[in-house]
């Protein structure tokens, strides 16, 4: 089973609003993954994105992930719909925690009043130096 069990109380405290802005939607997306609220995360995938996946395939991508932490989100350059994000994951591999670091962009699309994840360009960052976490 998962090593991390969030209590109902902790989950209720999550205050995200993917209708507010692309930035807030990306933050919500990773927050739902962190809280294991996979259905809510899945519901933030755009109809175009869903042409290439389904719930089972998508959730299977996260089976080894114990935790997700968003380090920063900000609007990408002069874009109105693309968000630059940095995050890290803690993965459980061979009875050990492994840390992975990522950065890149999510292009969002507004569908029925909610910003949804449409297209990602996320890359893994190997051994980031400490400045990476703060810039």
Z-matrix of the N, CA and C atoms (Angstrom, degrees):
N
C 1 1.462
C 2 1.506 1 111.44
N 3 1.311 2 115.78 1 173.07
C 4 1.464 3 119.69 2 179.93
C 5 1.514 4 110.83 3 -72.17
N 6 1.305 5 115.98 4 143.67
C 7 1.460 6 120.28 5 -178.73
C 8 1.516 7 111.07 6 -78.34
N 9 1.317 8 114.54 7 -23.07
C 10 1.462 9 117.81 8 -175.27
C 11 1.520 10 109.13 9 -106.63
N 12 1.303 11 116.90 10 121.77
C 13 1.456 12 120.98 11 176.22
C 14 1.513 13 108.95 12 -118.72
N 15 1.299 14 115.69 13 110.38
C 16 1.465 15 118.42 14 176.22
C 17 1.521 16 107.76 15 -82.31
N 18 1.297 17 116.25 16 135.13
C 19 1.450 18 118.68 17 178.18
C 20 1.523 19 109.44 18 -75.82
N 21 1.300 20 116.87 19 160.85
C 22 1.471 21 121.44 20 177.21
C 23 1.514 22 110.42 21 -55.76
N 24 1.304 23 115.14 22 -38.48
C 25 1.455 24 119.98 23 -177.37
C 26 1.527 25 110.79 24 -61.25
N 27 1.340 26 116.53 25 -45.74
C 28 1.461 27 120.11 26 179.81
C 29 1.521 28 110.87 27 -62.66
N 30 1.321 29 115.71 28 -38.67
C 31 1.459 30 119.49 29 -178.05
C 32 1.528 31 111.02 30 -67.59
N 33 1.311 32 117.07 31 -36.95
C 34 1.468 33 119.76 32 179.28
C 35 1.518 34 112.02 33 -62.83
N 36 1.328 35 116.36 34 -26.62
C 37 1.461 36 120.56 35 -177.92
C 38 1.520 37 112.83 36 -72.34
N 39 1.341 38 116.82 37 -16.88
C 40 1.458 39 119.88 38 -177.58
C 41 1.517 40 108.96 39 -63.31
N 42 1.321 41 114.55 40 121.11
C 43 1.445 42 118.98 41 -175.28
C 44 1.522 43 108.47 42 -122.53
N 45 1.326 44 116.25 43 90.88
C 46 1.454 45 120.49 44 -180.00
C 47 1.516 46 108.85 45 -129.38
N 48 1.324 47 115.52 46 151.60
C 49 1.459 48 119.39 47 -176.81
C 50 1.525 49 110.55 48 -140.10
N 51 1.347 50 116.42 49 92.04
C 52 1.465 51 120.49 50 -177.47
C 53 1.532 52 113.94 51 -70.33
N 54 1.334 53 116.90 52 -0.76
C 55 1.471 54 118.20 53 175.65
C 56 1.531 55 110.65 54 -88.96
N 57 1.334 56 116.46 55 -11.81
C 58 1.462 57 120.82 56 -170.25
C 59 1.524 58 113.63 57 -77.77
N 60 1.334 59 116.01 58 -48.53
C 61 1.465 60 119.95 59 -176.79
C 62 1.518 61 108.98 60 -163.26
N 63 1.336 62 117.47 61 160.71
C 64 1.465 63 119.92 62 175.00
C 65 1.528 64 111.60 63 -55.55
N 66 1.326 65 116.39 64 -42.13
C 67 1.467 66 121.09 65 -178.61
C 68 1.523 67 111.01 66 -61.30
N 69 1.320 68 115.48 67 -45.47
C 70 1.460 69 120.68 68 -179.85
C 71 1.533 70 110.71 69 -65.29
N 72 1.331 71 116.76 70 -33.83
C 73 1.468 72 120.52 71 -179.83
C 74 1.522 73 111.25 72 -68.37
N 75 1.324 74 117.04 73 -40.90
C 76 1.469 75 120.24 74 178.44
C 77 1.521 76 109.73 75 -65.20
N 78 1.338 77 115.63 76 -42.20
C 79 1.464 78 119.73 77 177.00
C 80 1.542 79 110.27 78 -61.29
N 81 1.316 80 116.65 79 -42.07
C 82 1.471 81 121.30 80 178.55
C 83 1.523 82 110.68 81 -61.22
N 84 1.332 83 116.03 82 -43.68
C 85 1.457 84 121.98 83 -178.25
C 86 1.534 85 110.92 84 -55.06
N 87 1.332 86 116.87 85 -50.81
C 88 1.468 87 119.88 86 -178.37
C 89 1.519 88 111.91 87 -73.65
N 90 1.320 89 116.81 88 -29.32
C 91 1.468 90 120.31 89 176.73
C 92 1.528 91 110.37 90 -65.53
N 93 1.332 92 116.56 91 -40.45
C 94 1.469 93 119.86 92 176.64
C 95 1.533 94 110.95 93 -64.02
N 96 1.336 95 116.95 94 -39.14
C 97 1.469 96 119.68 95 177.49
C 98 1.523 97 109.95 96 -62.72
N 99 1.329 98 116.03 97 -43.74
C 100 1.460 99 121.06 98 -179.71
C 101 1.523 100 110.61 99 -60.55
N 102 1.317 101 116.33 100 -40.37
C 103 1.472 102 121.49 101 -176.75
C 104 1.525 103 112.16 102 -85.31
N 105 1.339 104 116.00 103 4.89
C 106 1.466 105 121.38 104 -178.53
C 107 1.528 106 112.14 105 61.56
N 108 1.305 107 116.94 106 26.24
C 109 1.469 108 119.77 107 175.67
C 110 1.531 109 107.04 108 -93.31
N 111 1.341 110 114.06 109 71.34
C 112 1.459 111 120.45 110 -169.63
C 113 1.525 112 111.95 111 -64.36
N 114 1.327 113 116.85 112 -35.54
C 115 1.462 114 118.21 113 -179.60
C 116 1.517 115 111.64 114 -63.95
N 117 1.329 116 116.26 115 -39.36
C 118 1.464 117 119.43 116 178.47
C 119 1.520 118 111.00 117 -66.24
N 120 1.332 119 116.40 118 -38.71
C 121 1.460 120 120.13 119 176.08
C 122 1.515 121 111.04 120 -63.54
N 123 1.321 122 115.21 121 -45.87
C 124 1.467 123 121.23 122 179.87
C 125 1.527 124 111.10 123 -60.13
N 126 1.334 125 115.31 124 -36.87
C 127 1.468 126 120.05 125 179.65
C 128 1.522 127 112.73 126 -70.03
N 129 1.336 128 117.63 127 -9.48
C 130 1.463 129 120.73 128 175.87
C 131 1.527 130 111.67 129 -97.02
N 132 1.335 131 117.36 130 11.48
C 133 1.463 132 120.30 131 174.23
C 134 1.522 133 108.65 132 -91.85
N 135 1.319 134 116.31 133 135.65
C 136 1.469 135 120.58 134 -176.21
C 137 1.527 136 110.82 135 -70.40
N 138 1.328 137 115.66 136 162.46
C 139 1.465 138 119.42 137 179.64
C 140 1.535 139 110.36 138 -61.87
N 141 1.324 140 117.04 139 -34.03
C 142 1.472 141 120.18 140 177.53
C 143 1.527 142 110.73 141 -66.24
N 144 1.322 143 116.38 142 -43.66
C 145 1.468 144 120.94 143 178.96
C 146 1.531 145 110.15 144 -61.33
N 147 1.327 146 115.99 145 -38.75
C 148 1.469 147 121.12 146 -176.20
C 149 1.524 148 112.82 147 -71.40
N 150 1.346 149 117.28 148 -12.33
C 151 1.466 150 118.98 149 174.39
C 152 1.522 151 110.54 150 -64.63
N 153 1.336 152 117.17 151 -24.21
C 154 1.463 153 120.88 152 -173.76
C 155 1.528 154 113.58 153 -105.78
N 156 1.327 155 118.01 154 3.90
C 157 1.463 156 118.39 155 -178.86
C 158 1.527 157 109.33 156 -153.54
N 159 1.321 158 115.59 157 175.35
C 160 1.462 159 121.10 158 171.64
C 161 1.517 160 107.47 159 -142.68
N 162 1.318 161 116.28 160 174.53
C 163 1.467 162 119.97 161 -172.19
C 164 1.532 163 112.28 162 -57.25
N 165 1.336 164 116.77 163 -45.17
C 166 1.467 165 120.09 164 -177.06
C 167 1.520 166 111.49 165 -64.97
N 168 1.333 167 116.79 166 -47.99
C 169 1.463 168 120.71 167 -178.81
C 170 1.521 169 109.82 168 -62.23
N 171 1.327 170 115.91 169 -44.28
C 172 1.465 171 120.46 170 -176.29
C 173 1.531 172 111.33 171 -65.92
N 174 1.332 173 117.84 172 -46.83
C 175 1.471 174 119.37 173 -178.48
C 176 1.529 175 111.03 174 -67.37
N 177 1.336 176 117.40 175 -28.60
C 178 1.468 177 120.02 176 179.09
C 179 1.525 178 112.33 177 -64.25
N 180 1.330 179 117.18 178 -20.84
C 181 1.459 180 119.96 179 178.78
C 182 1.536 181 111.58 180 -67.95
N 183 1.325 182 116.41 181 -17.03
C 184 1.466 183 119.69 182 -171.93
C 185 1.525 184 113.22 183 -110.99
N 186 1.334 185 116.89 184 11.52
C 187 1.477 186 118.21 185 -172.01
C 188 1.520 187 112.49 186 -62.29
N 189 1.344 188 118.23 187 -35.03
C 190 1.472 189 120.02 188 -178.23
C 191 1.520 190 113.21 189 -88.04
N 192 1.316 191 116.93 190 -3.41
C 193 1.465 192 119.37 191 -174.04
C 194 1.522 193 110.54 192 -87.96
N 195 1.332 194 115.16 193 119.80
C 196 1.466 195 121.05 194 179.22
C 197 1.513 196 111.08 195 -85.56
N 198 1.329 197 116.18 196 -35.57
C 199 1.452 198 118.62 197 -172.06
C 200 1.527 199 109.19 198 -153.73
N 201 1.320 200 114.04 199 151.83
C 202 1.461 201 122.04 200 177.91
C 203 1.522 202 106.87 201 -132.85
N 204 1.320 203 116.68 202 131.22
C 205 1.466 204 119.77 203 177.37
C 206 1.517 205 109.88 204 -128.81
N 207 1.331 206 115.68 205 122.22
C 208 1.459 207 120.13 206 175.44
C 209 1.526 208 108.27 207 -81.20
N 210 1.326 209 116.69 208 125.29
C 211 1.462 210 120.89 209 179.69
C 212 1.516 211 110.45 210 -91.98
N 213 1.326 212 117.64 211 -37.69
C 214 1.466 213 119.25 212 175.28
C 215 1.512 214 111.12 213 -162.95
N 216 1.327 215 115.20 214 150.89
C 217 1.459 216 122.27 215 170.81
C 218 1.515 217 106.94 216 -135.06
N 219 1.321 218 116.73 217 138.53
C 220 1.464 219 119.95 218 172.85
C 221 1.524 220 108.92 219 -155.56
N 222 1.307 221 116.14 220 154.41
C 223 1.451 222 119.35 221 179.12
C 224 1.519 223 108.15 222 -62.00
N 225 1.330 224 116.81 223 139.30
C 226 1.454 225 122.70 224 -174.97
C 227 1.528 226 110.19 225 -82.92
N 228 1.323 227 115.71 226 115.59
C 229 1.458 228 122.95 227 177.71
C 230 1.531 229 110.62 228 44.19
N 231 1.345 230 117.65 229 -123.86
C 232 1.480 231 117.94 230 -176.69
C 233 1.524 232 112.74 231 -99.33
N 234 1.319 233 115.85 232 19.07
C 235 1.454 234 119.48 233 -174.26
C 236 1.528 235 112.14 234 -75.15
N 237 1.323 236 115.07 235 151.70
C 238 1.467 237 120.41 236 176.11
C 239 1.530 238 111.54 237 -97.98
N 240 1.348 239 116.33 238 -15.06
C 241 1.468 240 117.83 239 -172.57
C 242 1.525 241 114.12 240 -134.21
N 243 1.340 242 117.13 241 3.04
C 244 1.464 243 119.75 242 -176.35
C 245 1.525 244 110.11 243 -115.41
N 246 1.323 245 114.85 244 134.43
C 247 1.461 246 122.07 245 -174.04
C 248 1.528 247 109.28 246 -117.20
N 249 1.341 248 115.88 247 132.42
C 250 1.463 249 121.21 248 173.16
C 251 1.523 250 107.93 249 -89.63
N 252 1.323 251 116.22 250 130.24
C 253 1.464 252 120.00 251 -175.68
C 254 1.532 253 110.15 252 -132.25
N 255 1.316 254 115.43 253 144.96
C 256 1.462 255 121.82 254 168.82
C 257 1.522 256 106.66 255 -123.63
N 258 1.329 257 116.16 256 134.26
C 259 1.466 258 118.43 257 177.20
C 260 1.516 259 109.31 258 -150.43
N 261 1.310 260 114.70 259 164.27
C 262 1.459 261 119.68 260 175.64
C 263 1.516 262 109.58 261 -130.16
N 264 1.323 263 115.17 262 152.69
C 265 1.454 264 119.45 263 176.29
C 266 1.527 265 108.55 264 -123.25
N 267 1.315 266 114.59 265 150.24
C 268 1.456 267 121.98 266 170.35
C 269 1.526 268 105.79 267 -108.33
N 270 1.317 269 115.69 268 120.01
C 271 1.465 270 120.01 269 -177.47
C 272 1.521 271 109.46 270 -113.66
N 273 1.318 272 115.50 271 144.92
C 274 1.457 273 120.68 272 179.96
C 275 1.521 274 107.30 273 -99.69
N 276 1.353 275 116.42 274 109.89
C 277 1.457 276 121.05 275 -176.48
C 278 1.530 277 108.59 276 -132.66
N 279 1.317 278 116.46 277 125.08
C 280 1.477 279 120.88 278 179.61
C 281 1.524 280 111.79 279 48.33
N 282 1.326 281 116.01 280 50.31
C 283 1.467 282 121.98 281 178.09
C 284 1.516 283 113.97 282 59.64
N 285 1.308 284 117.12 283 26.50
C 286 1.458 285 120.93 284 176.52
C 287 1.521 286 110.10 285 -137.42
N 288 1.326 287 114.48 286 147.62
C 289 1.462 288 119.27 287 174.83
C 290 1.527 289 109.13 288 -83.41
N 291 1.313 290 115.22 289 129.30
C 292 1.463 291 121.49 290 175.79
C 293 1.514 292 108.61 291 -117.84
N 294 1.310 293 116.67 292 141.75
C 295 1.461 294 120.45 293 -179.30
C 296 1.524 295 109.97 294 -108.08
N 297 1.324 296 115.06 295 135.26
C 298 1.463 297 120.73 296 177.65
C 299 1.525 298 108.54 297 -127.60
N 300 1.324 299 114.86 298 144.41
C 301 1.469 300 120.96 299 -173.84
C 302 1.528 301 108.90 300 -123.43
N 303 1.312 302 116.08 301 137.04
C 304 1.461 303 120.52 302 -174.71
C 305 1.519 304 110.89 303 -136.35
N 306 1.341 305 115.14 304 152.30
C 307 1.452 306 120.11 305 170.86
C 308 1.515 307 108.63 306 -149.86
N 309 1.334 308 115.14 307 156.60
C 310 1.449 309 118.99 308 177.73
C 311 1.512 310 110.45 309 155.02
N 312 1.316 311 114.55 310 -160.81
C 313 1.463 312 118.73 311 -173.61
C 314 1.522 313 112.33 312 -122.42
N 315 1.314 314 113.20 313 148.31
C 316 1.464 315 122.58 314 166.49
C 317 1.518 316 107.12 315 -115.83
N 318 1.308 317 116.12 316 122.17
C 319 1.460 318 119.97 317 168.21
C 320 1.520 319 106.45 318 -85.05
N 321 1.324 320 116.28 319 130.78
C 322 1.457 321 119.56 320 -179.73
C 323 1.522 322 109.79 321 -109.15
N 324 1.321 323 115.26 322 162.56
C 325 1.458 324 120.88 323 176.34
C 326 1.529 325 106.86 324 -138.69
N 327 1.323 326 116.15 325 139.86
C 328 1.457 327 119.22 326 -179.40
C 329 1.524 328 109.07 327 -87.13
N 330 1.318 329 115.66 328 115.06
C 331 1.466 330 120.85 329 177.47
C 332 1.522 331 108.28 330 -119.64
N 333 1.314 332 115.39 331 116.31
C 334 1.473 333 121.81 332 178.90
C 335 1.517 334 112.07 333 52.53
N 336 1.336 335 115.96 334 41.34
C 337 1.464 336 119.89 335 173.09
C 338 1.518 337 115.55 336 87.53
N 339 1.339 338 117.16 337 -1.87
C 340 1.467 339 120.19 338 178.39
C 341 1.522 340 108.66 339 -118.81
N 342 1.326 341 116.39 340 135.04
C 343 1.468 342 119.73 341 175.43
C 344 1.526 343 108.50 342 -77.58
N 345 1.329 344 115.62 343 128.78
C 346 1.462 345 120.06 344 -176.99
C 347 1.522 346 110.93 345 -122.76
N 348 1.346 347 114.36 346 155.15
C 349 1.456 348 121.22 347 -179.13
C 350 1.518 349 108.37 348 -73.95
N 351 1.344 350 116.74 349 120.47
C 352 1.456 351 120.38 350 -174.74
C 353 1.526 352 112.34 351 -108.83
N 354 1.332 353 115.74 352 -46.86
C 355 1.466 354 118.67 353 -175.51
C 356 1.522 355 108.41 354 -150.84
N 357 1.327 356 117.04 355 130.94
C 358 1.466 357 119.36 356 -178.95
C 359 1.519 358 111.40 357 -115.11
N 360 1.329 359 114.10 358 146.02
C 361 1.469 360 121.19 359 168.10
C 362 1.519 361 105.67 360 -129.61
N 363 1.322 362 115.93 361 82.86
C 364 1.460 363 121.68 362 -175.00
C 365 1.520 364 108.28 363 -112.61
N 366 1.324 365 117.07 364 131.96
C 367 1.462 366 119.94 365 177.14
C 368 1.524 367 109.88 366 -121.19
N 369 1.324 368 115.33 367 153.60
C 370 1.461 369 119.62 368 175.59
C 371 1.518 370 109.07 369 -83.45
N 372 1.326 371 116.07 370 138.38
C 373 1.464 372 122.50 371 178.61
C 374 1.527 373 107.17 372 -105.53
N 375 1.326 374 116.53 373 119.69
C 376 1.467 375 119.76 374 -179.58
C 377 1.521 376 110.37 375 -85.63
N 378 1.325 377 115.44 376 131.18
C 379 1.468 378 121.41 377 176.47
C 380 1.527 379 114.45 378 42.82
N 381 1.328 380 116.80 379 61.64
C 382 1.468 381 117.68 380 178.97
C 383 1.525 382 110.76 381 -64.52
N 384 1.342 383 117.05 382 145.56
C 385 1.461 384 118.60 383 175.65
C 386 1.533 385 108.71 384 -82.25
N 387 1.317 386 115.84 385 171.06
C 388 1.467 387 117.60 386 -170.70
C 389 1.527 388 112.36 387 -63.51
N 390 1.326 389 116.63 388 -27.31
C 391 1.479 390 119.40 389 -179.38
C 392 1.543 391 110.74 390 -62.93
N 393 1.328 392 115.92 391 -33.03
C 394 1.469 393 120.51 392 -179.30
C 395 1.532 394 111.45 393 -54.59
N 396 1.324 395 115.50 394 -34.96
C 397 1.463 396 119.65 395 -176.48
C 398 1.516 397 112.81 396 -72.61
N 399 1.326 398 116.54 397 -18.24
C 400 1.465 399 119.74 398 -172.16
C 401 1.515 400 114.01 399 -113.96
N 402 1.338 401 117.78 400 -13.85
C 403 1.469 402 117.45 401 -174.50
C 404 1.519 403 111.58 402 -83.31
